[in-house]
Amino acid sequence: MKFGKVDDPGRVNFALPETHLQTEKILSEKGSRNFYDVRVGCAKWNKTDLKKFYPRGTKDELAYYSTQFNSIELNASFYRMFPEAQFEKWEEKAEEGFKFFPKIPSIISHIKRLNNCEELVDDVITNMLPLKDKLGMVFLQMPDNFQPKFMDRLEPFFKHWPKEVPLAAEFRHSDWHNDKVVAKELNELLIKYNISNIITDSAGRRDLLHMRLTTDTAFIRYNGANHETDYTRLDDWLERLEEWYKLGLKNVYFFVHQNMELASPLLSAYFIKKLNEKFGTELKIPKTLN
């Protein structure tokens, strides 16, 4: 079963929760109201997943994808430890200005569960560095069953992580966000180490919409439901980003997923067009084939 998938998306209340007071405080401390970096992309570039996106005869999916989007949420790095040579190849294929947002390998997050993984972290960072300027924000996704009782594993991990490589984190067990005491401790820790608190928008997991930023970056993983509500949900996000922009939001990293990924480019193109209209940004609107 896909993460957060529901049988009938039309029955879900997709209204976004109110902005958390912490977000207002974090953003108001950051100064001027200008975006620094705005990235919108898909989670994959595979031709099999993104049907009707690639023109006939496309020989290299990544090379073409990077001419249409300015970023990719690199989920492939979750499933294995890719060597330096692979990241170097990806860097060479992608257009100038493109950025990869790699997911930390599952051996760290799901198998070792952040326990005694300093050497692995060092290897992961070393392997990713060939991306050079195309290395965006790396992100950590913890499994649903990683509970607050493992809180003591977080600080050693964050402390060891190099400050030069920006990091975001996603916590899926609901107690990280719904238990007020736990949420306070977690957010204080994220703020201390300048870790961005990922917001996940999924039909079946509305509890993960904490709306609680810990940096001036909004890292949003948007899971569409292959339903007509996907577009109105994106409209709601544009309104929320405008609210945060006025408060001082600097960076937007917005990645579109789908239960069936073939519609991700269509949703992304819609979102980018509306984003450009609202904020005066000049992100390229990807071509989509009908």
C-alpha positions as CSV (number, residue, x, y, z in Angstrom):
1,M,0.0,0.0,0.0
2,K,1.3,3.5,-0.9
3,F,2.1,5.8,2.0
4,G,-1.0,7.8,3.0
5,K,-3.2,6.3,0.3
6,V,-6.9,6.3,0.9
7,D,-9.8,4.6,-0.9
8,D,-11.8,7.7,-1.4
9,P,-9.9,11.0,-1.4
10,G,-13.1,12.9,-1.9
11,R,-14.1,12.2,1.7
12,V,-10.9,13.7,3.1
13,N,-10.8,17.1,4.7
14,F,-7.8,18.6,3.0
15,A,-7.9,22.0,4.7
16,L,-4.4,23.0,5.9
17,P,-4.0,23.5,9.6
18,E,-3.2,27.0,10.9
19,T,0.4,28.2,10.9
20,H,2.1,27.3,14.1
21,L,3.3,30.2,16.3
22,Q,6.8,28.9,16.1
23,T,6.8,29.4,12.3
24,E,5.8,33.0,12.7
25,K,8.6,33.5,15.2
26,I,11.3,31.8,13.1
27,L,10.4,33.6,9.9
28,S,9.9,37.1,11.5
29,E,13.5,36.8,12.8
30,K,14.9,36.3,9.3
31,G,14.5,39.9,7.9
32,S,13.6,40.9,4.4
33,R,10.7,39.4,2.3
34,N,12.5,38.0,-0.7
35,F,12.9,34.4,-1.8
36,Y,16.4,33.2,-2.0
37,D,15.9,29.7,-3.6
38,V,12.7,28.1,-5.0
39,R,12.7,24.5,-6.2
40,V,9.9,22.4,-7.5
41,G,10.3,18.9,-8.8
42,C,9.2,15.3,-8.9
43,A,10.5,12.3,-6.9
44,K,11.7,10.3,-9.8
45,W,12.9,10.7,-13.4
46,N,12.3,7.2,-14.6
47,K,10.6,7.0,-18.0
48,T,8.5,4.1,-16.8
49,D,7.0,6.1,-13.9
50,L,6.6,9.4,-15.7
51,K,4.7,8.2,-18.7
52,K,3.8,10.8,-21.4
53,F,6.5,13.2,-20.0
54,Y,9.4,12.3,-22.2
55,P,9.3,13.1,-26.0
56,R,9.7,10.1,-28.2
57,G,13.3,9.2,-28.8
58,T,14.6,10.6,-25.5
59,K,17.8,8.8,-24.8
60,D,18.7,10.1,-21.4
61,E,15.9,10.8,-19.0
62,L,17.9,12.7,-16.4
63,A,19.5,15.0,-19.0
64,Y,16.0,15.8,-20.4
65,Y,14.3,16.1,-17.0
66,S,16.9,18.6,-15.9
67,T,16.0,20.9,-18.9
68,Q,12.4,21.0,-17.6
69,F,12.7,21.1,-13.9
70,N,15.2,22.8,-11.6
71,S,15.4,20.0,-9.0
72,I,14.7,16.3,-8.1
73,E,13.9,14.7,-4.9
74,L,16.4,11.9,-5.2
75,N,14.7,8.9,-3.6
76,A,17.0,6.4,-5.4
77,S,19.7,7.2,-2.8
78,F,17.4,5.8,-0.1
79,Y,17.6,2.2,-1.4
80,R,21.4,1.8,-1.7
81,M,24.7,3.5,-1.0
82,F,25.7,4.9,-4.4
83,P,29.4,5.4,-5.0
84,E,31.1,8.7,-5.8
85,A,31.3,7.7,-9.5
86,Q,27.5,7.5,-9.8
87,F,26.9,11.0,-8.3
88,E,29.6,12.3,-10.6
89,K,27.8,10.9,-13.6
90,W,24.5,12.5,-12.4
91,E,26.3,15.8,-11.9
92,E,27.6,15.8,-15.4
93,K,24.3,14.9,-17.0
94,A,22.2,17.6,-15.2
95,E,21.9,21.1,-16.5
96,E,23.7,24.0,-14.9
97,G,21.7,25.3,-11.9
98,F,19.9,22.0,-11.3
99,K,19.9,20.6,-7.8
100,F,19.6,17.1,-6.4
101,F,17.9,16.6,-3.0
102,P,19.1,13.1,-1.9
103,K,17.4,11.0,0.7
104,I,19.7,9.4,3.3
105,P,20.1,5.7,2.7
106,S,17.8,3.4,4.6
107,I,20.7,1.5,6.2
108,I,21.1,4.6,8.4
109,S,17.5,5.6,9.0
110,H,15.6,2.3,8.9
111,I,18.1,-0.4,9.6
112,K,20.6,1.1,12.1
113,R,18.0,3.7,13.1
114,L,20.6,6.4,13.7
115,N,22.5,4.2,16.1
116,N,26.3,4.1,15.8
117,C,26.3,5.2,12.2
118,E,29.0,8.0,12.1
119,E,31.2,6.1,9.7
120,L,28.2,5.5,7.3
121,V,27.3,9.2,7.5
122,D,30.8,10.1,6.6
123,D,30.7,7.7,3.6
124,V,27.4,9.1,2.4
125,I,28.6,12.7,2.5
126,T,31.8,11.8,0.7
127,N,29.9,10.0,-2.0
128,M,27.5,12.9,-2.5
129,L,30.1,15.6,-2.8
130,P,30.8,15.0,-6.5
131,L,27.4,16.7,-7.1
132,K,29.3,19.9,-6.3
133,D,27.0,23.0,-6.6
134,K,24.2,20.7,-7.7
135,L,23.9,19.2,-4.2
136,G,20.8,20.6,-2.6
137,M,19.4,19.9,0.8
138,V,19.8,16.3,1.9
139,F,16.9,14.8,3.8
140,L,16.4,12.2,6.5
141,Q,13.2,10.2,6.6
142,M,12.6,8.2,9.8
143,P,10.2,5.2,9.6
144,D,6.7,5.2,11.1
145,N,7.8,3.1,14.1
146,F,10.7,5.3,15.1
147,Q,9.1,6.7,18.2
148,P,10.0,9.5,20.6
149,K,11.6,7.0,23.0
150,F,14.5,7.1,20.6
151,M,14.9,10.9,21.1
152,D,18.4,10.4,22.5
153,R,19.7,9.2,19.1
154,L,18.9,12.5,17.4
155,E,21.4,14.9,18.9
156,P,24.4,12.8,18.3
157,F,23.4,12.3,14.7
158,F,22.7,16.0,14.1
159,K,25.9,17.0,15.9
160,H,27.9,14.8,13.7
161,W,26.3,15.9,10.5
162,P,28.5,18.5,8.7
163,K,27.1,22.0,8.9
164,E,28.2,22.8,5.4
165,V,25.6,20.3,4.0
166,P,22.0,21.5,4.7
167,L,19.8,18.8,6.2
168,A,16.0,18.4,6.6
169,A,14.3,15.7,8.6
170,E,10.9,13.9,8.4
171,F,9.4,12.1,11.4
172,R,6.4,10.0,10.7
173,H,5.3,8.7,14.0
174,S,2.4,10.9,15.1
175,D,3.7,11.5,18.6
176,W,6.6,13.6,17.3
177,H,4.0,16.2,16.4
178,N,0.9,15.6,18.5
179,D,2.5,15.1,21.9
180,K,3.2,18.7,23.0
181,V,6.1,17.9,25.3
182,V,7.8,15.7,22.6
183,A,7.1,18.2,19.8
184,K,8.7,21.0,21.9
185,E,11.8,19.0,22.6
186,L,12.1,17.9,19.0
187,N,11.7,21.3,17.5
188,E,14.2,22.9,19.9
189,L,16.7,20.3,18.8
190,L,16.0,21.0,15.1
191,I,16.4,24.7,15.6
192,K,19.6,24.2,17.6
193,Y,21.2,22.4,14.7
194,N,19.5,24.3,11.9
195,I,17.7,21.3,10.6
196,S,14.6,22.0,8.5
197,N,11.4,20.2,9.7
198,I,9.8,18.5,6.6
199,I,6.1,18.9,6.2
200,T,4.4,15.9,4.5
201,D,1.0,16.4,2.9
202,S,-0.7,13.1,2.3
203,A,-4.4,12.1,2.1
204,G,-4.2,9.5,4.8
205,R,-1.8,11.2,7.2
206,R,-3.2,14.6,8.0
207,D,-1.4,14.4,11.4
208,L,1.9,15.1,9.7
209,L,0.9,18.6,8.7
210,H,2.5,20.2,11.7
211,M,3.0,23.6,10.0
212,R,6.0,24.2,12.3
213,L,9.1,25.5,10.6
214,T,12.5,25.3,12.3
215,T,14.4,27.3,9.7
216,D,13.6,29.8,6.9
217,T,13.1,26.9,4.5
218,A,9.8,25.2,3.8
219,F,10.6,21.6,2.6
220,I,7.3,20.1,1.5
221,R,6.7,16.6,0.3
222,Y,3.3,16.7,-1.4
223,N,1.6,13.4,-2.0
224,G,-1.2,13.7,-4.6
225,A,-4.0,11.1,-4.6
226,N,-4.6,11.0,-8.4
227,H,-7.8,12.8,-7.7
228,E,-9.4,16.2,-8.8
229,T,-8.7,17.5,-5.3
230,D,-4.9,17.4,-6.0
231,Y,-5.2,20.8,-7.8
232,T,-7.2,22.6,-5.2
233,R,-4.8,21.3,-2.5
234,L,-2.0,22.9,-4.5
235,D,-4.0,26.2,-4.6
236,D,-4.2,26.0,-0.8
237,W,-0.4,25.6,-0.6
238,L,0.2,28.6,-2.7
239,E,-1.9,30.7,-0.3
240,R,0.0,29.3,2.7
241,L,3.4,30.0,1.0
242,E,2.2,33.6,0.4
243,E,1.5,33.9,4.1
244,W,4.9,32.6,5.0
245,Y,6.6,34.7,2.3
246,K,5.2,37.8,3.9
247,L,6.6,36.7,7.2
248,G,10.1,36.2,5.8
249,L,10.3,32.7,4.2
250,K,13.5,32.4,2.1
251,N,13.5,29.0,0.5
252,V,10.8,26.7,-0.9
253,Y,11.6,23.1,-1.7
254,F,8.3,21.5,-3.0
255,F,8.4,18.0,-4.3
256,V,5.4,16.3,-5.9
257,H,4.6,12.6,-5.5
258,Q,1.6,10.6,-6.7
259,N,0.2,7.2,-6.0
260,M,0.6,6.7,-9.7
261,E,3.6,9.0,-10.6
262,L,2.5,9.5,-14.3
263,A,0.6,12.6,-13.2
264,S,3.4,14.2,-11.2
265,P,4.7,16.4,-14.1
266,L,1.2,17.7,-14.8
267,L,0.7,18.7,-11.2
268,S,4.2,20.2,-11.0
269,A,3.6,22.3,-14.2
270,Y,0.3,23.6,-12.7
271,F,2.0,24.5,-9.4
272,I,5.0,26.2,-11.1
273,K,2.7,28.3,-13.4
274,K,0.6,29.5,-10.4
275,L,3.8,30.1,-8.3
276,N,5.3,32.3,-11.0
277,E,2.0,34.3,-11.3
278,K,1.7,34.8,-7.6
279,F,5.4,35.6,-6.7
280,G,6.9,36.8,-9.9
281,T,9.3,34.0,-10.0
282,E,10.6,32.7,-13.3
283,L,10.8,29.0,-12.9
284,K,10.5,27.1,-16.2
285,I,7.2,25.5,-16.7
286,P,7.9,21.9,-17.8
287,K,6.4,20.7,-21.1
288,T,3.8,18.0,-20.7
289,L,2.6,15.7,-23.4
290,N,-1.1,14.8,-23.8
